[in-house]
Amino acid sequence: MPRTKTALISGASIAGPALASWLVSSGWQVTIVERAPELRTGGQNIDVRGAGRTVARRMGVEDAIRDATTGELGTEFVRSDGSTVARFPAGTSDTTGATAELEILRGDLARLLVDAAGDGVEYVFGDSITAIDDQHDHVRVSFDHGDDRSFDLVVVADGMNSRTRRLVFGTAPTIRPLGLNTSYLTIPRTPADSDWARWFNAPGGRTMTLRPDTKGTIRATMSFLAGPGAHDGLTADEQKRLLRETFIDAGWEARRILDGLEQERDLYFEHIGQVQAPTWTSGRVALLGDAAWCASPISGMGTSLALVGAYVLAGELAAHVDHRDAFRGYERIMRPYVTQAQKLPPGAPRIANPRTRIGIAALNTAAKVGASRAFSAIGGKLFSPPADAIDLPDYAHLTRQGSDR
């Protein structure tokens, strides 16, 4: 009887649990190590589009995702008094529109993917990898807290700023900064809120959004243009102070969001960037998700890339005896898809974050035109990422409960 293959995955967000689910279904023994003390169920609205939706269908979780959607009706640009500048309804397909048909909270999707794998995955929370010794027939891994362990393969799926990635790939993967800081938080919902996502621009390259969720609260973002490294290393209190100083005079719902900031214990603050990695594999170690190719939230492709990448990596491993052949197939299939995803709209993110009132007026005028009946198809395309830009293999041996109906 052949020996059961083992894999260690670093990161329990979207890509990691998705890969674990596929590997378990093809007979692997999988362990996921996660730095957080428990599964992180917070996070903002994300969407499942195109090939990502096809993978969700093949995994058998598409209906569960649909049942957990946020109910967001679409996106509207607003003025400081809250009146609507332009409105873009949710897409009527899985690829068009600023709001996808399958819009779900990141934490809810993570939970669905963990459940999809069942009891076949071992989770180690509150720990992280400190050393990776890649041998010809196994990988020896050291941890912050646990004993050393050996695995057949290690997959690094722990985000754009992955520390684990550096242990194997050094400084070859780089992060291309996009000049935008974004913070995410949850605030109380009020009777004035609706199920439309609202987008507001303030002078100085500042943007705020409010989006509905399924928890009776509102997911808020505050973004502003900033140079690379300008605000690295700030403590949580320093981040909150910076946001207060930056947005106190921004108008619209700024004071309400800042009031919510005082109570926020799960603030996420980041400088938006893209990962550029010359290779995603080395020996018996592979990169996956944002650790491999982060396209940035601006791309609208993060979730689809994570789901598709997990499916392709698992499918190639199941289709080849030698992991090296599988890794080559994984890179060959995913590279063009990632390259397309990382091609952001011209001028992004500055074009959507004007510094001047004249620039905001121009953006609002463009939004009005794009949302008009005559140009609605064009407007929809402006918000539609290349989610279907891949010839997705049909790994029939991996297809489970779903189908491509």
N, C-alpha and C positions, 0 to 999 in steps of 0.2 A: 504494500500500500504506500503510495507516495507521501512524503512528508508534507505537512501543512505549511504553506509559506506564511511568513510574518511581515507585517509592515508597521512602522511607527509614523504617525502623522503629527506634526507640530502645528497646533491651531484648531480651535473648535468653533469657527464662525460659520461660513457657508461652504467654501471649497473643501475643507477638511472633512466634515460630516458627510458631504455628498460623495466624496471619494470613498470614505469608509463604507458607506452603504453599498456601493457597487462592488467593492473588493470582497466584502462579506458574502455577497450573493454569488460570487464566483469561487468561494472556498478559502479565502484568506483569513488569517487571524490578525485582527487589527487593534492597535492601541493608539489612542489620541491623548497627547499631553497638552495641557492648556495652562497658561500662566495665571489666568484669573482663578479665583477660589471656587467658582461655580460657572455653569453655563450662563453666558451673558445674553439676557433676554431683552435688553434695551435696544436702542438704535432707531434710526429714522425709516421713512418710507422708501422702499426699493421696488423695482419692477422686474418682472420675468417676461422676457420678450423673445420672439424669433426662435432661434435654435435652442435657447435656454428653456423655452416653453416646451419644445419637442422633447428635450431631455427630461423635464419634469413629468411629461406624459408617459415616457417610457419607464420612468422610475415608479410611476403609479401615484404621484403626489399632486398632479395637476388639479384634481377636484378639491383636494384639501386646501390647496393654495387659494383657489377661487372662493371657497367657503370662508377663508380668513382675510379676504381683501378688505382694504380700508374703506371702500365705498366712495373714494374720492371722485368727484364728478368731472374734474378737469382743472385747468390752471387759469387764473385771471391775473392780469397786471392791474394794479390799483394806484390811485393817487393818495396824497397824504390825508385826505379826508375820508378815505375808504371807498370812494366811488370807483367804478370799473373803467379802465382804459380799454382793455381788450380781453376777450374770453376765448379760451381754447378748450373745447370739451374733450373728455377722455377719448382715447382712440377706440375706434370700432373694430380694429384688428389687433393682433398681438405685436405689431411693429410700428404703428403710427401714433403720433400725438405725444404731448409732454407728459400726460398721465396714461400709463399703459392699462390695458384691460385687467391684467393681473398685477395689482398694486398691493403690497403686503409690507408689514413691519419687519425689519431685519431680524429681530429677535424671534418673531413668530415663525419665519421661514427656517431659522436655525433649529428651532424646536421640532418642526415637521421633519427636517432631514435627520435629526438625531433619532426620532421615533421610527423613521423609515428603515433604519439599520437594525432595529430591534435590540435584543440583548447580546448581539454578536460582537459588540465593540467594547473594549475596556477603556474607560476614561480615567485619566490621572489629572486632577485639577490642582491648582496651586503649586505647580512645578514647571520647570523649563529645562531645556537642553543646555548643557555647558560645554560639551566636547563631543566630537564625532570622529571616530577612527574608522575610516572606510577601508575594509580589507577586500581581498579578491572574492571571498565567498560569504561575507557577512559585514554588517556594520555594528561596531561597538559604540554604545551611546552612554554618556555620563549625564547626570541630572543634578540640579541644585540640591534636591533633598533625597531622592530615591537612590537605590543601588544601581550600578552599571548594568545594562542589559544589551543583548544582541538581537538584531533583526536582519531579515533578508534585504529590506529596502527602507529608506527613510524619505518622507515627503515633507517639505517645508511649506506650510500654508498659513503662516502667522502674520501676514500683513505687509504693507509697503515698507515699513521701517524695521523689518525682521532682523533681529539679532542673530538668530540661528543661521540665516542665509550667509552671513559673513564667516561663520565657522568653516564653511566648505568653499564658498565662491569668492571670499575675500572682498576686495573693492572693485572687482570687475563689473558687477551690476551697479548702476548709478541711478540716482533719483533726479529727474528733471523737474525743477520747481516751476510752478505756473504763475507765481506772483499773487496768490490769493489765499488768505486765511479764512477758514470757515469753522464755526462752532455750532454744535448741535445740543439742544436741550428740550425738555418737556415742560409745558406750562399748563395751568388750569384752562379748561374750556369755558367760554362764556356764552350767554344766549345770542350774542351778536355774531358768533362764529357760525360758519356754514360748512358744508362738505366740499366746498371748492378750495383748492390750494390757492393761496394769495401771495403775490410777488410784488415787492415794493423796492424802488431805487431811491436812494438819497445821495446828494452830492458828496464828492470825495471818494467815489468808488465803493460805496456802501450799499449792501442789499440785505433785505430781511424777507423771510418766507414764513408762512404759517400753513400747516397742513393737518388735515383731520386724521385721527387714528381710530382704533376699535376699542380703546380703553376709556373713552370719555374725557380725554385730554387732547392737547394740541402739540404737535411736533414743530418746533421753531428752529430756524437757523439765522445766524448773523454772519455775514461775509464781508470782507473788505480787502482791497488791494494792498499788498505789502511785499517788500523785497524779501528774497530768500534769506532765511536765518535771522530775520529782524526780531523775531519773538520766540526763538528756540529756548528751551530750558526753563520756561516760566513755571512756577508752581500753580496749582489750581486757583489759589487766592490771587496771584498776580495775573492770571488769565482773566479772571472775573473783573479785576480792576481795569485792565486794558479794555475790555469790552464796554464797561461803563463809560470810560473816558472817550471811547471811539463813537458810541452810539447815543449818548445822552441827549444830543440835540438833533437826532436824525428824523424825528417826527414819526407820523403814523402810529404804529403800535410799539415803538421802541421802549417807552417807559414801562409798558406792561411786560414786555419780554425781559427787560432788565430786572423788574420786580421778581419775576419768576426765577431769574438767575440766582437771587439770594437764597432761594430754597432748594436749588438744584444740587443734587449730590452726585449726579452722573453726567456732568458736563464733558463733552468731547470736543477738543480744540485741536485743529490740525492745519498745517500748511499743505495745500493741495499740490500734488505732484504726480509724475508718471515714472514707473520703473523701466529702465532700459537695461536689459540683461542679454549679453551676447550668446549665452547658452542657459538652458533651464535644467540641465542634467550634468552630473559629474559622478562617475563610478556608479555607486548604488544609491545615490541621492538625487532627488528631483525637486524642483520648485513648482509651485502651483498657486493659482489665484493671484492676489495682489502682491505676494512675495515674488512672483515671477514677472508679472506684466502690468501692474496697476495702471489702468488707463485714466484714472481719476473720476470722481463723481460727475464731473462735467460731461464725460463721455456718455453717461447713461447706460454703460455696458458692463459695469462691475459684476452684477449678479449673473447675467447671461454668460460672461466669460468664466466665472467660477464654476457654474453648473456644467457648461460644455467641456471645460478643461478637465474636470473630474471624470466625466463620462469617457472622454477620449483617452485619458491616461489609463483608466481601469480597463477599457476595451482593448487597448494595445497590449497591456500586460496579459490579458486573457488570451489574446490572439497569438502571442509569441512565447516560445520556451525561454529564450534568452532575454533578460531585461534590457540589454543594450539595444536589441532590435526594437523592443517596445518603446524605449525612450526616443529612438530616432524617428519612429512613426509618430509619436506624440508631438515632437517639435515640428515635423514636416506638415502635419495637419493643422496645428494650432497657430503657427507663425503668421500665415496670411490673415487669419481672423483677428489676431491681436493687432497686427499692423493697421488694419482698417479701423479698429476700435480706437486706436491711439491718434488717429487723424481727427483732431478737433476742428470745429467750425473756424473759419478765418477770423483772427482777432480775439478768439476766446483765451482767457475769460474777460478781458478788458471790455469787449464790445457789450457784454451783458452787465457790466459794472461801470458805467460812465462816471467820470470824475466831475463833470460840470452839469449845470442845469440845461444847457443847450444840448449836451450829449444825451441826457435823460429824455428831453423832449423828442429828440431824433429817434431814440429807441422806442418810445411810446407810439410815435407815428408809424414806425415800421411794424410794431405789434398790431396796431389798428388795421393796417393794410393786410397783414398776414391773416388776421382773424375775420376779415370781411368775406362775404359769400363768394365774391369773384375770385378771391385768392386763398380760400380756405384749404384747398389741396396743397398749395405751396406752403402755407403756414404749418400744416401738419407735417410736411416733410422736413421743415427746419428743426423740428423737435424729435425727429425719428432717427435713432442711431442705427448703424448697420448690423442689426441683431441677427439677420439671416445670411450674412456674407460668409458662409462656410458650406462646403459640401460635406454635411455631417454623415459620418459612416454609420451604417446600420449594424451594430454589434448584436446580431440576433441572439447570441448566447447570453447577453446581458439584459435584453429586454424582459421586463417582468410583468407587472400587472397592467400596464398601459399599452396603448397602440398609437399609431400615427393617423388615426381617423381624422 
